[in-house]
Amino acid sequence: HLTQRVRSYWHTNTTPGAHRIRDAIDQVASLEWTVTDSVQEALLLEATLIRKHLPRYNVRLRDDRGYPYIRVTPGPYPRVERTRRIVRDGSRYFGPYTGFSAVSTAMEAARRLFQFRTCEISIAEEQRALERPCLLFHLKRCQGPCLGNVTVAEYGAEIKGLELFLGGRSRGAVTVLQSQMERASEREAFEDAARLRDAISALEQSFEAQRVAPAGRPDEDILGIARLGERAAIACFQVRDAALVGRDVHRLDGKGASDEELLTAFVSQYYARAGEIPPSIATAVEIRDFETAAFLAARREDRVELRVPLRGDRVRLLRLAERNAHEALIRSEAEDDADRERAEAALAALTTALNLPSPPARIECTDVSTIQGSFTVASLTVAEGGRLAPKEYRRFKIKGVQGQDDFAAHSEALTRRFARSASGGSEKAGEAEARAWALPDLLVIDGGRGQVAAAAAAMASAGLAIPLIGLAKEREEIWFPETATPLLLP
């Protein structure tokens, strides 16, 4: 497959987005490859490398910082938690969600219906781990397995219903809850039976509100794509048990790419880490890449149909997904414009206040932390265009300073930081790594006159002249290298 794909890059191609490939080919200096055991492994590696190196000519998800999931751990009394990391230890993962607010909403809905633990206490089978339970037990949000009075089977039934609910299987979750309600009634635990009855009622009402027409596949993801200028977004509608249980919108970087290229890249990257892959995925544009279909089938361990619906309810849902994607692009553009205007105004005010030659496009701030002179670490935070750039934050473990010496720690951290810029990041620096070590237009030091003097000395040793200030937070003072008195903030 690699041979066919690479050979096609040198063939004449008139399809939309083909010029993007030609532009990339013109800049190829060398070609490296990695041997993998399967198509699945190859596409997983490709998605990882795209996130790491941010290559200019690859389509990538703009919101991909490592999507959050809900994790159900293995063991006799599974724990339920939020996470961004997938660990192959037998845990079940539900997601990915578009943000932690979506995860919190799902967790809160689950808590109203099911009782489960979120603590990290080690609990052996039917053995008491705590003398007194936590508040969640008294709020009827946890069964309290830490008290040793809940059997593995009872707790497992609750977790089974939770997993069905998180997976969008509302009917299966109702069946589990009904069985638990009947058992609670038989042992005359009427308070528990009433709670389960209310949970069943809430689930049934939710399921009826989300039900879609029975035509089409009962389990399917529907991907609607939209464009606005050079921006693109894909809305993913998740249908489970013939009910619409999830709607997420994802923005993409893919200037010049065709709709098919965007959808192919999205499917490869999104489902590489999805907790569940449906048997069918519907799109408006046919995905003809054989490797993508093989990758999905390998991940699901069963066939996955990539189809283009032509009539019926699924076409209506597809158009609805496209409208959602388009509306998300409009909102995103408006928010970006508003953020840009605020950032430009703030940078203009900062330029005037600090008498800078021009608005600083890149601002770096350094701070030093220590625990009584040990484990000293310097942090580097970055803002670009008036916005924080977390992907370019860096930490430096201070190695050459003994004891608590804030001045020397700043000097070492900045010396190493400037050396990285001189070498282009690292020996094998990619585009993203090299950009992360670009020199700032303004350097801000956490500290007063002494820290600023240390930073100025490190800068002079590197042969650099960068605008520099120190911010002493206690009295809100701004220190400049060439002045003996600070500027007091209003």
C-alpha positions as CSV (number, residue, x, y, z in Angstrom):
1,H,0.0,0.0,0.0
2,L,2.9,2.4,0.8
3,T,4.4,1.8,-2.7
4,Q,1.0,2.6,-4.4
5,R,0.4,5.7,-2.2
6,V,3.9,7.2,-2.7
7,R,3.9,6.5,-6.5
8,S,0.6,8.3,-6.8
9,Y,2.1,11.5,-5.5
10,W,4.3,11.8,-8.7
11,H,1.4,11.1,-11.1
12,T,-0.6,13.8,-12.7
13,N,-3.7,14.4,-10.5
14,T,-6.5,16.8,-11.2
15,T,-8.6,16.1,-8.1
16,P,-9.3,18.9,-5.6
17,G,-6.4,19.4,-3.2
18,A,-3.9,17.7,-5.5
19,H,-1.8,20.9,-5.7
20,R,-1.1,20.6,-2.0
21,I,0.6,17.2,-2.6
22,R,2.6,18.7,-5.5
23,D,3.7,21.6,-3.3
24,A,4.9,19.1,-0.7
25,I,6.7,16.9,-3.3
26,D,8.7,19.9,-4.5
27,Q,10.2,20.4,-1.0
28,V,11.1,16.7,-0.3
29,A,14.8,16.4,0.5
30,S,14.8,12.8,1.8
31,L,12.4,10.0,2.5
32,E,12.2,7.9,5.7
33,W,9.9,5.0,6.5
34,T,9.0,2.7,9.4
35,V,8.0,-0.9,9.0
36,T,4.9,-1.9,10.9
37,D,3.0,-5.2,11.3
38,S,-0.4,-4.0,10.1
39,V,-2.4,-1.2,8.5
40,Q,-3.9,-0.5,11.9
41,E,-0.5,0.0,13.5
42,A,0.6,2.2,10.5
43,L,-2.3,4.5,10.8
44,L,-2.0,4.8,14.6
45,L,1.6,5.7,14.1
46,E,0.8,8.2,11.4
47,A,-1.8,9.9,13.7
48,T,0.7,10.1,16.5
49,L,3.4,11.6,14.3
50,I,1.0,14.2,12.9
51,R,0.1,15.3,16.5
52,K,3.8,15.4,17.4
53,H,5.4,17.2,14.5
54,L,2.4,19.3,13.1
55,P,3.5,18.8,9.5
56,R,2.4,21.6,7.2
57,Y,0.9,19.4,4.4
58,N,-1.0,16.9,6.6
59,V,-4.7,17.3,7.6
60,R,-5.0,17.4,11.4
61,L,-7.6,18.1,14.0
62,R,-7.3,21.6,15.4
63,D,-8.8,20.8,18.8
64,D,-6.7,17.7,19.3
65,R,-4.9,18.2,22.6
66,G,-5.6,14.6,23.6
67,Y,-9.3,14.2,23.8
68,P,-10.8,13.4,27.2
69,Y,-12.5,10.1,28.0
70,I,-14.5,8.4,30.8
71,R,-12.5,5.4,32.0
72,V,-13.9,2.4,33.9
73,T,-11.0,0.6,35.5
74,P,-10.8,-3.2,35.8
75,G,-11.0,-5.1,39.1
76,P,-13.8,-6.4,41.5
77,Y,-15.0,-2.8,42.2
78,P,-14.2,-0.7,39.1
79,R,-13.5,3.0,39.5
80,V,-14.9,5.6,37.1
81,E,-12.8,8.6,36.3
82,R,-11.9,11.3,33.7
83,T,-8.7,10.9,31.7
84,R,-6.9,12.0,28.6
85,R,-4.6,9.0,28.4
86,I,-5.5,5.5,27.1
87,V,-3.7,2.7,29.0
88,R,-4.1,-0.8,27.7
89,D,-4.7,-2.4,31.1
90,G,-8.2,-3.9,30.6
91,S,-10.0,-0.6,31.3
92,R,-13.0,0.4,29.2
93,Y,-13.0,3.9,27.7
94,F,-16.0,5.9,26.6
95,G,-15.4,8.9,24.3
96,P,-13.6,10.8,23.0
97,Y,-15.5,13.9,24.2
98,T,-14.8,17.3,22.7
99,G,-13.8,18.8,26.1
100,F,-13.8,18.3,29.9
101,S,-17.1,20.2,30.2
102,A,-18.8,17.5,28.0
103,V,-17.2,14.8,30.2
104,S,-18.5,16.5,33.3
105,T,-22.0,16.7,31.9
106,A,-21.9,12.9,31.1
107,M,-20.5,12.1,34.5
108,E,-23.2,14.1,36.3
109,A,-25.9,12.5,34.2
110,A,-24.4,9.1,35.1
111,R,-24.3,9.9,38.8
112,R,-28.0,10.7,38.8
113,L,-28.8,7.3,37.5
114,F,-26.1,5.0,38.9
115,Q,-24.0,4.6,42.1
116,F,-20.3,4.1,41.5
117,R,-17.0,5.0,43.1
118,T,-14.5,7.5,41.9
119,C,-12.0,7.2,44.7
120,E,-8.5,5.6,44.4
121,I,-8.8,3.5,47.5
122,S,-7.7,-0.1,47.1
123,I,-10.7,-2.3,47.9
124,A,-10.4,-6.1,48.2
125,E,-13.4,-8.3,47.5
126,E,-16.1,-7.8,50.2
127,Q,-13.6,-6.5,52.7
128,R,-14.0,-3.3,54.7
129,A,-11.4,-0.6,53.6
130,L,-12.6,2.4,55.6
131,E,-14.1,2.9,59.0
132,R,-16.4,5.7,57.7
133,P,-17.7,6.2,54.2
134,C,-17.3,9.5,52.2
135,L,-20.0,12.0,51.5
136,L,-20.9,10.4,48.2
137,F,-22.2,7.4,50.0
138,H,-24.5,9.5,52.1
139,L,-25.7,11.4,49.0
140,K,-26.6,8.0,47.4
141,R,-24.0,8.6,44.7
142,C,-21.9,5.6,45.6
143,Q,-22.8,2.1,46.9
144,G,-19.9,2.3,49.3
145,P,-18.0,-0.9,48.5
146,C,-15.3,0.4,50.9
147,L,-17.6,-0.7,53.8
148,G,-17.5,-4.3,52.7
149,N,-21.3,-4.7,52.5
150,V,-21.6,-4.7,48.6
151,T,-21.0,-8.0,46.7
152,V,-19.0,-8.0,43.6
153,A,-22.1,-9.1,41.7
154,E,-24.2,-6.2,43.0
155,Y,-21.6,-3.6,42.2
156,G,-20.9,-5.3,38.8
157,A,-24.6,-5.0,37.8
158,E,-24.5,-1.3,38.6
159,I,-21.3,-0.9,36.5
160,K,-22.9,-2.9,33.6
161,G,-25.8,-0.5,33.5
162,L,-23.4,2.5,33.6
163,E,-21.4,1.2,30.7
164,L,-24.5,0.6,28.6
165,F,-25.6,4.2,29.4
166,L,-22.2,5.7,28.5
167,G,-22.1,3.7,25.3
168,G,-25.5,5.1,24.3
169,R,-27.4,1.7,24.9
170,S,-30.3,3.3,26.8
171,R,-32.6,0.3,26.3
172,G,-30.0,-2.1,27.7
173,A,-29.4,0.2,30.6
174,V,-33.1,0.2,31.3
175,T,-33.2,-3.6,31.3
176,V,-30.4,-3.8,33.9
177,L,-32.0,-1.2,36.1
178,Q,-35.4,-3.0,35.9
179,S,-33.7,-6.2,37.1
180,Q,-32.1,-4.4,40.0
181,M,-35.4,-2.7,40.9
182,E,-37.2,-6.1,41.1
183,R,-34.4,-7.5,43.3
184,A,-34.6,-4.5,45.6
185,S,-38.4,-4.9,45.9
186,E,-38.0,-8.6,46.7
187,R,-35.7,-7.8,49.7
188,E,-38.0,-4.9,50.7
189,A,-35.3,-2.3,50.0
190,F,-38.1,0.1,48.9
191,E,-35.9,3.2,49.0
192,D,-33.4,1.7,46.6
193,A,-36.3,0.4,44.4
194,A,-37.8,3.9,44.3
195,R,-34.4,5.4,43.2
196,L,-34.1,2.8,40.5
197,R,-37.7,3.4,39.3
198,D,-36.9,7.2,39.0
199,A,-33.7,6.4,37.1
200,I,-35.7,4.1,34.7
201,S,-38.3,6.8,34.1
202,A,-35.6,9.4,33.3
203,L,-33.8,7.1,30.9
204,E,-37.0,6.2,29.1
205,Q,-38.0,9.8,28.7
206,S,-34.5,10.6,27.4
207,F,-34.6,7.7,25.0
208,E,-37.9,8.7,23.5
209,A,-36.7,12.3,23.1
210,Q,-33.6,11.1,21.2
211,R,-35.3,8.4,19.0
212,V,-34.8,8.8,15.3
213,A,-36.8,7.1,12.5
214,P,-36.2,3.4,12.4
215,A,-35.0,3.4,8.8
216,G,-31.3,2.8,8.4
217,R,-28.8,1.3,10.7
218,P,-29.6,1.3,14.5
219,D,-25.9,1.9,15.3
220,E,-24.2,4.4,13.1
221,D,-22.0,7.5,13.1
222,I,-23.0,10.3,10.7
223,L,-20.2,12.7,9.6
224,G,-21.3,16.0,8.2
225,I,-18.6,18.3,6.7
226,A,-18.8,22.1,6.2
227,R,-16.4,24.8,5.0
228,L,-16.2,28.5,5.6
229,G,-13.4,30.1,3.6
230,E,-10.3,28.2,4.4
231,R,-11.8,26.7,7.6
232,A,-13.3,23.3,7.8
233,A,-15.3,21.4,10.5
234,I,-16.9,17.9,10.8
235,A,-19.9,17.2,12.9
236,C,-20.2,13.7,14.3
237,F,-23.7,12.5,15.1
238,Q,-23.8,9.2,17.1
239,V,-26.8,7.0,16.7
240,R,-27.1,4.0,19.1
241,D,-30.1,1.8,19.4
242,A,-31.9,4.0,16.9
243,A,-31.4,7.0,19.2
244,L,-29.3,10.1,18.6
245,V,-27.1,10.0,21.7
246,G,-24.2,12.3,20.9
247,R,-23.3,15.3,18.7
248,D,-19.7,16.6,18.5
249,V,-18.1,19.2,16.2
250,H,-14.4,19.1,15.4
251,R,-12.4,21.8,13.5
252,L,-9.7,20.7,11.2
253,D,-6.5,22.2,9.7
254,G,-6.4,21.2,6.0
255,K,-6.0,24.2,3.7
256,G,-6.3,23.0,0.1
257,A,-7.5,19.5,1.0
258,S,-10.6,18.0,-0.7
259,D,-13.6,16.9,1.3
260,E,-12.6,13.2,0.8
261,E,-9.1,13.9,2.1
262,L,-10.5,15.8,5.2
263,L,-13.0,13.0,6.0
264,T,-10.3,10.3,5.5
265,A,-7.9,12.0,7.8
266,F,-10.6,12.7,10.4
267,V,-11.7,9.0,10.4
268,S,-8.1,7.8,10.8
269,Q,-7.3,10.2,13.6
270,Y,-10.6,10.2,15.5
271,Y,-11.3,6.5,15.5
272,A,-7.7,5.7,16.3
273,R,-8.6,6.6,19.9
274,A,-12.4,6.2,20.0
275,G,-13.8,4.1,22.8
276,E,-16.3,2.5,20.4
277,I,-16.4,2.1,16.6
278,P,-19.9,1.6,15.1
279,P,-20.6,-1.0,12.4
280,S,-21.5,1.8,10.0
281,I,-20.3,5.3,9.2
282,A,-22.3,7.6,6.9
283,T,-20.8,10.5,5.0
284,A,-21.9,12.8,2.1
285,V,-18.7,12.1,0.2
286,E,-17.4,8.5,-0.5
287,I,-14.3,7.5,1.3
288,R,-12.5,5.3,-1.2
289,D,-9.3,4.7,0.8
290,F,-9.0,0.9,1.3
291,E,-6.5,1.3,4.1
292,T,-8.9,3.4,6.2
293,A,-11.7,0.7,5.9
294,A,-9.2,-2.0,6.8
295,F,-8.0,0.0,9.8
296,L,-11.6,0.5,11.1
297,A,-12.3,-3.2,10.6
298,A,-9.1,-4.2,12.5
299,R,-9.9,-1.8,15.4
300,R,-13.5,-3.0,15.7
301,E,-12.6,-6.6,15.0
302,D,-15.5,-6.8,12.6
303,R,-16.6,-5.2,9.3
304,V,-17.3,-1.4,9.2
305,E,-19.4,-0.1,6.4
306,L,-18.4,3.3,4.9
307,R,-21.5,4.4,3.0
308,V,-23.1,7.5,1.4
309,P,-26.9,7.6,2.1
310,L,-29.0,8.7,-0.8
311,R,-32.5,8.9,0.6
312,G,-34.6,8.7,3.7
313,D,-34.0,9.7,7.3
314,R,-30.2,9.3,7.3
315,V,-29.9,11.9,4.5
316,R,-31.9,14.3,6.7
317,L,-29.6,13.6,9.7
318,L,-26.6,14.1,7.4
319,R,-27.8,17.5,6.3
320,L,-28.5,18.4,9.9
321,A,-24.9,17.4,10.8
322,E,-23.6,19.6,8.0
323,R,-25.7,22.5,9.3
324,N,-24.3,22.0,12.8
325,A,-20.7,22.0,11.4
326,H,-21.4,25.2,9.4
327,E,-23.0,26.9,12.5
328,A,-20.0,25.9,14.6
329,L,-17.6,27.4,12.0
330,I,-19.6,30.7,12.1
331,R,-19.5,30.8,15.9
332,S,-15.8,29.9,15.9
333,E,-15.0,32.7,13.4
334,A,-17.0,35.2,15.4
335,E,-15.3,34.2,18.6
336,D,-11.8,34.2,17.0
337,D,-12.5,37.7,15.6
338,A,-13.6,39.0,19.1
339,D,-10.5,37.4,20.7
340,R,-8.2,38.8,18.1
341,E,-9.6,42.3,18.6
342,R,-9.2,42.0,22.4
343,A,-5.6,40.7,22.0
344,E,-4.7,43.5,19.6
345,A,-6.0,46.1,21.9
346,A,-4.1,44.6,24.9
347,L,-0.9,44.3,22.9
348,A,-1.2,47.9,21.7
349,A,-1.7,49.1,25.3
350,L,1.3,47.0,26.4
351,T,3.5,48.4,23.6
352,T,2.7,51.9,24.7
353,A,3.1,51.2,28.5
354,L,6.5,49.5,28.0
355,N,7.7,51.8,25.2
356,L,8.3,48.8,22.9
357,P,9.3,49.3,19.2
358,S,6.3,47.2,18.0
359,P,3.6,45.0,19.5
360,P,5.2,41.7,20.8
361,A,4.0,38.8,18.7
362,R,5.6,36.3,21.0
363,I,5.9,36.8,24.8
364,E,7.8,34.4,27.0
365,C,7.6,34.3,30.8
366,T,9.9,32.4,33.1
367,D,9.5,31.5,36.8
368,V,11.5,29.4,39.2
369,S,10.1,27.0,41.8
370,T,11.9,25.1,44.5
371,I,11.2,23.1,47.7
372,Q,13.6,24.5,50.3
373,G,16.5,24.6,47.8
374,S,15.8,21.2,46.3
375,F,14.1,20.0,43.2
376,T,14.5,23.4,41.6
377,V,12.6,23.8,38.3
378,A,12.2,26.7,35.9
379,S,9.0,27.0,33.8
380,L,8.7,28.8,30.5
381,T,5.2,29.9,29.4
382,V,4.4,31.4,26.0
383,A,1.8,33.7,24.5
384,E,1.6,34.2,20.7
385,G,-0.6,36.9,19.2
386,G,-2.0,37.7,22.7
387,R,-3.1,34.1,23.3
388,L,-1.5,31.5,25.5
389,A,0.2,28.7,23.6
390,P,0.3,25.7,26.0
391,K,1.9,23.4,23.4
392,E,5.0,25.5,23.5
393,Y,5.4,25.6,27.3
394,R,8.7,24.1,28.5
395,R,10.3,23.1,31.9
396,F,13.9,23.1,32.8
397,K,15.3,21.0,35.7
398,I,18.0,23.1,37.3
399,K,21.1,21.1,37.6
400,G,24.0,23.5,38.2
401,V,22.7,25.4,41.2
402,Q,23.1,24.3,44.8
403,G,20.7,25.5,47.4
404,Q,18.1,28.3,47.0
405,D,19.6,30.8,44.5
406,D,16.8,32.3,42.4
407,F,19.2,34.5,40.4
408,A,21.5,31.6,39.4
409,A,18.5,29.4,38.5
410,H,17.1,32.0,36.2
411,S,20.5,32.4,34.6
412,E,20.9,28.7,34.0
413,A,17.4,28.2,32.6
414,L,17.7,31.2,30.2
415,T,21.2,30.2,29.1
416,R,19.9,26.7,28.1
417,R,16.8,28.2,26.5
418,F,18.8,30.6,24.3
419,A,21.1,27.8,23.4
420,R,18.1,25.8,22.1
421,S,17.2,28.7,19.8
422,A,20.7,28.8,18.4
423,S,20.6,25.1,17.6
424,G,17.1,25.2,16.1
425,G,15.5,23.2,19.0
426,S,17.3,19.9,18.8
427,E,19.3,17.7,16.4
428,K,16.1,16.1,14.9
429,A,13.8,19.1,15.4
430,G,10.6,19.1,13.3
431,E,8.7,22.2,12.3
432,A,6.7,22.3,15.5
433,E,9.9,21.9,17.7
434,A,11.8,24.6,15.8
435,R,8.9,27.0,16.1
436,A,8.7,26.3,19.9
437,W,12.3,27.7,20.3
438,A,11.7,30.8,18.2
439,L,13.1,33.9,20.0
440,P,10.5,36.1,21.8
441,D,9.7,39.7,21.2
442,L,9.3,40.3,24.9
443,L,10.8,38.3,27.9
444,V,9.1,38.6,31.2
445,I,10.9,37.4,34.4
446,D,9.0,36.6,37.6
447,G,11.0,38.7,40.1
448,G,12.6,42.1,40.7
449,R,15.8,43.8,40.0
450,G,18.1,40.9,40.8
451,Q,16.3,38.4,38.6
452,V,16.2,41.0,35.7
453,A,20.0,41.5,36.1
454,A,20.6,37.7,35.9
455,A,18.4,37.4,32.8
456,A,20.1,40.4,31.1
457,A,23.5,38.8,31.7
458,A,22.4,35.5,30.2
459,M,21.0,37.3,27.2
460,A,24.2,39.3,26.7
461,S,26.2,36.1,26.9
462,A,24.1,34.7,24.1
463,G,24.6,37.9,22.0
464,L,20.9,38.8,22.0
465,A,19.0,42.0,22.6
466,I,15.4,41.3,23.5
467,P,13.1,43.6,25.4
468,L,13.1,42.5,29.0
469,I,11.1,43.3,32.1
470,G,10.6,41.8,35.6
471,L,7.3,41.5,37.3
472,A,7.4,41.6,41.1
473,K,4.0,40.5,42.1
474,E,4.0,41.4,45.8
475,R,3.9,45.2,45.1
476,E,2.9,44.9,41.5
477,E,6.2,46.4,40.2
478,I,7.7,46.3,36.7
479,W,11.5,46.4,36.6
480,F,13.6,47.3,33.6
481,P,17.3,46.4,33.1
482,E,18.4,50.0,32.7
483,T,16.5,51.7,35.5
484,A,17.1,51.7,39.3
485,T,13.4,52.3,40.2
486,P,10.4,50.2,39.1
487,L,7.3,51.2,37.4
488,L,4.3,50.7,39.7
489,L,1.2,49.2,38.2
490,P,-2.0,51.2,38.9
